[in-house]
Amino acid sequence: MTVEAVVVEELPSLVYRVELSNKSFVLAHGAGAAVKNWVRLLPGDRVEIEFGEHDLTRGRIVKKIG
């Protein structure tokens, strides 16, 4: 399941607090090309988050939008 979100805060170890469109907050870390290409995210950046099947409070940042 993938959704769009906005980065709110950068936490230690390249973990980000992001806000979903329904105003809930989740933690997300970079994955795939975002880590490989050293994509740096700042508060306000729009990203695409991928969630696992079991834990909907943590996700992976798949790509930066825009």
NORVEN-V402352 format. One record per backbone hydrogen bond with DSSP energy under -0.5 kcal/mol. CO is the residue of the C=O (numbers start at 1). NH is the residue of the N-H. E is the energy in kcal/mol with one decimal. If there is no record, write none. Layout:
BEGIN
[[CO:NH:E] [CO:NH:E]]
END
This chain:
BEGIN
[[1:51:-2.7] [3:49:-3.3] [4:21:-0.6] [5:47:-2.6] [6:19:-2.8] [7:44:-2.9] [9:11:-0.5] [9:17:-2.8] [11:14:-0.6] [11:15:-0.8] [12:15:-0.7] [14:30:-0.8] [15:11:-3.5] [16:18:-0.6] [16:28:-2.6] [17:8:-3.1] [17:9:-1.7] [18:20:-0.5] [18:26:-2.2] [19:6:-2.0] [20:23:-1.6] [24:20:-2.8] [26:18:-2.7] [27:59:-2.0] [28:16:-3.5] [29:61:-3.2] [31:34:-1.4] [32:35:-0.8] [32:36:-2.3] [33:37:-2.5] [34:39:-2.2] [35:38:-1.4] [39:41:-0.5] [42:45:-2.1] [45:7:-2.8] [46:65:-2.8] [47:5:-2.5] [47:49:-0.5] [48:62:-2.7] [48:63:-1.0] [49:3:-2.4] [50:60:-2.4] [54:56:-0.7] [55:52:-0.7] [55:58:-0.6] [57:27:-2.0] [58:52:-0.6] [59:29:-1.7] [60:50:-2.8] [60:62:-0.8] [61:31:-1.6] [63:48:-2.7] [64:66:-0.5] [65:46:-0.6]]
END
